[in-house]
Amino acid sequence: MGVDIQIEGVSYIGGNNEYGAWWVDLSSVEVDQDIALQQTEANFDVWIRGMYSGDQWLWPIDRPRAGQEVVFTNANGEREFGGILVNAEEEEMEPNTMVYHCQCSDYSKWFDRHLVNATYAQGITVQQLIAEIVETYVNTPGNTRTFTTNNVQQFPTIPLPILQFVYIPPSEVMGQLTQMLGWGFFIDFYRDVNFFSTENFVSPLPNNILDTDDLAEDPYLEPSNLPNWVDFKVSEDVSQQKNRVYITGIYVAQQALYKQCFTGDGSTTVFTMDYQPPNDVSRISVFVGGTAYQIALDGIDGYPGQTNTSATNDQTVYVNFSAQTLRFNTAPANGVQIEVDYYPMQQTVVMVEDPQAQAYMRAIDGTDGIYEYNRMDPSLSAETPTLAQTRATMTLNKYAMPHIQGSFTSYLSGWRVGQYFTLRSQRRFHGDLDNQQMFIIRVQKKIIQVEEGGDWLFQYTIQFANVPFEF
């Protein structure tokens, strides 16, 4: 048969017993991965024929049930899909024959059963954050549908700000990390979390090269020699070009130290600062009557009146960044001088551009070649403009050059959105695309029979682009 479709570990690829027969209509199998949705969906039909005996209906196999695990494997035993049956619609074909139209999604539903409600202090690494979220909110006690983090790649050291998540799904947390850092994320068909650099995610092509000058045979004419690709198409688009990007609405710590003074009255415990303080508490100093106070994060390290942390005592001041306040456990005495020194966060504009892309367009369209874009994103506020610069660079990576997009059909297994390959051709676009990297943005699968009476196998329709994003 060459392929297998399993529901809760039981094969539904044809069988029978004394009560009847069952099988999956292999021509109904479809799998669709989309880089924009970051989710895989699958559909197939199950036919079950039973018998009526002894005043009751007897069925040879259990009907597909919504919520069960579904796994597709190819002839090599590799998973082509793994996920959850989310909808099973029964249709009566004959009194003794039912067909179940099954709709499936990947493991995201199990991954997102519990919502993340936590604040993570500045300095946590990407690997630590992902591991902690999976351990705390995904692999909960009593859960047998656990996930692993074997394919979370080592991320370079980039200072992360304080991260606060208020009742959002774990996959949305991962999505925010990909938006912030420019890496990719997905949950594979073995329930393993993948967080990866697109520069290291290669396709299944031999040597990771698609040579479109090597004309392939049509598999329908030569079924014994299935090609790596057929039906190659490609297009070029400049409708959404952006090669100078402004990030506005962000706050960045200033370089000049700012001093602000208050006077205690013996009853006031909360004092409002003129500016938003930096998230890095090491860049804030508070003195009460000349005595240096310990700095704590309000509501994170503790809060006034709390007695179960070592950070809590009468010489601790609690800083609230969003409210721009200092809070004391005990009100400073009447007339005592309170001094706070800090590097204030002030609104800043970050601009990043791509001169090479501008020159390229200038030579083509006769303008100055500059196409500007503004993105207002206060969430990128941080001690330094690094995150805003990263976001601007990501936008340039996506839109600075003309958008190249295309498709082809393949019979190689192992395709996944986010992979890249090198395109080789002296014929396509007069050689303009030769030796360029292309990224997989959509993978569609179906099961076909290349030659009558032969094995069934997976056929892949691959959509690619010159950037790892779908427009």
N, C-alpha and C positions, 0 to 999 in steps of 0.2 A: 504493500500500500504506500509506503514511503513517508506518510505523515500520521500524526495521531492527535486526537482531540479528547482531552480528559476533563471530567467534571468530578471534583473531589477525589481525584486519583483513579477514577473508573473510566476506561476507554469507551467512547461512544462511536467508534468507527466500525459499525456493523457487527451484529451478533444475533443469536437467536437461542431460544430454549423452548421448553414445552408450552410456554405461554405466548410466544410470538417472536417478533423481531424488532430491532432498533438500528438506526444508523444516522450519521450526520450527512446531509447533502453537501458534499465537499465543494460543489460549485457555488454554494451560498456563503462560503467563508470569506470574510473581508476584515482586514486590519488596517487601521489608519493612525499614523503618528504625525503630529503637527508641532513644529518648534514654537509657534506662538502660544498654543494651548498648553504645552508641556504635559500632555496627557495622551494616552493611547486608548483607542476604542476598537472593539471587535464585534462582529455579528456572525451568526450562523444559525442554521435550522436543524432541529433534531426531529426525526420521524420515529414514532413508536407504534407498533401494531400489536394489539393484545387479543384476548379472546374472552368470551362470555361463557362461564361454566359454573354450575351449582348456584345459580341465582346471584352471581357476583362477577365483576370484571377483574380479570387477572392480567397484569402487565409484566413483560419480561424484564424490565429495568425501571428504576425509579425515574420519575419525571425530573427535568432540570428545575432547580429551585433557586429563586432569587436570593442572593447572599452567598452562594457557594463559590468555591475557587475553581477557575477554569484555566487550563494550560494547553497550549498548542505546541507540538514539537515537530521538527522536520526529520528527514531521513537519517540525519546524523545524530539525532537525539537532542539537538539544541532547541532551546525554547524560542519560538517565534512570537509567543504572547503568553503572558501570565497576568491574571487579574481576577476580577469579581463579576459574577453574573448579576447584573443589576435589574434586568427585566426579562421575564419569560412569558410570552404571549401564546396561549394555546389556541389553535385553530383546528376544528374538526374537519377531516378530509372524508372519512367514512365512519360509520358507527364503531368500527374496531381500529381506526387509525387516526392518531393525533399528530399534528406537527407543532413544535414549539419554536417560535421565532425568538432567538436569544440575543440580547444586547448586553455587551460587557464593557467594563472600563478597567483600567489598570489598577494597581494596588493603592492608589491615592486615597480611596475611601477608607481603607483600613489605617493608612498612615495618618489620616486627619481625624480620627475618632475623638481625640481630646484636643482642646484648644490651649495654646500657649499663653500663660498669664504670668509674666516674670520680667524682671529688670536685670540686665547683665552689666556688670561694672566695666569701665574702660580698661582695656588691656587684654581682654579675653581673646584667644585666637579663634580663627574660623573653625579649626578642627575641634577645639574644646566646645565651642558653641553648638555645633551640629551633634557631637556625641552626647552632650548633656540633654539636648532637646529630645533626641531619640530615646535615651535612657529614661527620661522623666515623663514624657508625654506620649510616647509611641509604644515602647515595650513595657507596658504597665503590668503590675502583678496579676497573674492568672491568665494572661493573654498568650495563646499559643501561636498567633499569627505575628511573630516577631520580625524585626528588620535588622539588618546589619549595616555597617558603615565602612566596609572594606575598600570601597572605591572613592573615598573622600581623599583627594590628592592633597599633598602638602602645599599650603598656600603661602606665598611670600609674606613677610612681616609688614603689615600695613596697620597703622594705628586706627583701631575702631573706636568710635565714640561710645558713650553709654547707650545701650540698646534696650528699649522698653517695648514689650509686646503685650497688648491688652486683649486677651481672648481672641486670638487669631489662629488659624490652622497651621500646623507645622510646615506644610508645603508652602504656605504664604511667607513664612519666615525665610525659607530657602529661596523663594522668589525675590524677596527683598535683598538678600545677600547677593544674588546674581545681578540684580539691578545696580547695586552699590559697587560691586567689585569686578564685574565684567566676565565672570566665569559662568559655566553652565551647570545645570542641575537636572537630574531625573532619577526616578526609582525604576530599576530594571526589572526584568521578568522573573528574577530570583529574590525579590524583596530586598535588594541591596541599594543603599543610597549612593548615588554617583554625583560628586561635586568635582568638576574638572576644568582644566584649561583647554580651550578650543584648539590651542596650538599643538596639543599632544593627543588629540582624539582622531585617530586615523580610520579610514574606511577599509572595507574588506578587499578592495582592489589589489591585485598583485603589485607590489612596490608602491602602492598608494597612488598609482598613475592611471588616468583615463586618457588613452591615446585615441582620439577620434579620427586620426588619419589611418588607423588600422581598421579598415572596414570589416564589420562583423557579419557573419552569416545570419540569415533569418532562422530562428530556432524552429519555426513551423516547417521550414524546408529541410532542415538538417537537425532533427531532434537529438541525434547522438552527440552533437557538439554544441552544447548550450553556451552562448556567449556571455561575456561580462556585461555587455551593453548592446542595445539596439534602439532605434527610433529616437535618436538624439535631436533635441531642439534647443535653441538658445535665443534670448532677446536682450535688448539694451534699453534702459529707461532713465530719464533725468527729471521726472516730474516732482520728486521730493528732495532735490539736492540741497544740502546744507554744508558749507565748508568754512564758516566762521560762527562759532557757538558762544553765546553769553549765558552764564548761569547767574541768576539774580535771586534776591530774597534770602540769601544766605548770611550767616553771621560767623565771623572769623575773629579770633583773639588778636587784639592789637599788640604792637611791639612795645609801646610806651606804658610804663607802670602808672596806674591811677590810684590816688589816695583819697579816701572819703572818711569823714569823721562824724560821729554821733555823740550825744551826751545822754547818759543814763538818767532815769528818773526814779528808779527803785521799783517800778511796776511794769514797764514795757519790756517784753521779751522778744518781739519781732521788729526788725529794722529793714527798711527797703533800700536797696542799693540803686544808684543812678543808672547803672548799665547791667546788662546780663553778664554774670561772672563766667570765667572759663570753666569747662568741664573738668579740667585737670586741677584737683585740689592742691597739688604741689605749687600751683601758681597763685594761690590765695593765702594771705596772712592776716590774722585778726589779733589785735592787742586790746586788752581791757585794763585800763589803768597801768599800761606799760607791760603787762604780763601777756605772753604769747599763749593763745588758746589752740587746742587741737581742732582740726577741721574734719567734719564728717558730712556725708551726703544725707540730706534730710529725707527720711523715709526709706533709705537704702541701707546705710550703715547703722541707722537707728533713728530715734527722734527724742525730743525733750521729754523727760519723765520716765523713759524706759530704763530699766535697771539690770537687764540681763545681758548686756554687752559691755566689753571692756572699754569701748569707745565712749560710753555714756558716763559723764561726771559733770560737775559744775564748771569745769574749765574746758568744756567742749562746746563749739558753736556749730550749728547745723545749717548747711548752705542748700538753698533750693534754687536751681538754675532757672527754671521756667518762671517762677514767681519773683525772682531777683531779690530774695530775702535771706536774712540771717536770723536764726532762732536760737535762743538761749534756754537752758534748763532753769536757771535762776536769773531773774531780772538783774542787770547790772545796777549797782548802787546809784543813788541820786548824786548827780554831778560828776560821776566818773567819766573819763574820756574813752571812747571806743573808736579805734582806728582800723580800717580794713584797706589793705593794699592788694590790688589785683590787676590783671590785664583784661580790660573790658572787651566783650564780644560786640563788634559793630558790623553793621550791614556792609557787605562788600560785593563787588561784581567781579566775576572770574571770566576771562575771555581766552579761548583756545581756538586756533585756526590751523588750516592745512594749506600752506603756500603752494605745495606741489599740485594739489587738486585744483586750486584757484588758477594756477598757470595752465593746467590741462584744459580747463573750461575756457579760459581766455583765448587760447589758440583755436578753439572750435567755434564759439558763439559770438566772438567779436566784442564782448563786453569786458569789464574789468575782471570777470571771472569769479567775483565774490558773491556768495549767497549766504546771507546772515540769518541766524535763528536765535531766539531767546527762550530759555527755559527757566521758569521761576520755581525754585524747589527749596523751601526753608529746611526740609529734612536733612539737607547736606551740610548744615551748620556744624562746625567742628573747630578744634584748636587751630588747625592749619587748613588751607584751602585744598588739601590733597584729595579729599573725596569729591569735591566739586570739579576739580581738574580731571579726575578719573571719569566722572559722568560726562563731561564735555568731550573728552577723548573718545569715549564709547559712542557718542552721537556722531562724531566725525568718522569713526570707523564704519558706521552704518550708512551714512548719507553723503560723505564728502565726494566720492567718485560716482560716476554713473552706475546705476544698479543693473547688474547682469544676473539674469535668471533663466533657468532652463530645466529640461527633464530628459529622462531616458528610462528604458526598461532593462532590468537585470535579472539574472537567475543565480547570483551569488547570495549566500546567506550572510547575516551579520550586519546588515545595514541599520543605522540608527541616526535619528536627527542629532545635529551638532557635530557629526564627523566632518572631516575635510579630505579633499584629494587634490592632486595636481592635474590640471587639464593640459593636455598637449595637442596642438593642432596647428599646422601651417595653412590649412584650408578654411577653417571656421573663422568668420569675421576677418578674413585676409591675414590671419596670423596674429591679430591683436590680442587674442586671449591665450596665446601659447605660453605655457609654463606658469600660469596663474593658479592660485589656490581658490578652490570652490568649496562651499559648505552645504551639507545636507540639511534642508529645512522641512522636508516632508517625505515620509515613507508610507506607501500604500501597498498592501499585500493581498493577494488572492491565491487560491489553489487551482491549478489547471492540470490538464492531462495533455502533454505535448503531442503524444502520438496515441492513437486509439489502442486501448488495451494495455498501455504502459502505466508506469507508476504516476501517482499524483505528486505534484511538487509545488513549491511556493514561487510565485512570480512577483517581482517587486517593481513598482513604479516610483522612481526617485526624482524628487524636485530639488534643485540646488540653486545657490546664489553665491555672489562674490563676497557676501558678508553673512555671519551666522545668525541672521535675524530674518523674520518674515515681515514684509512691509504691510 
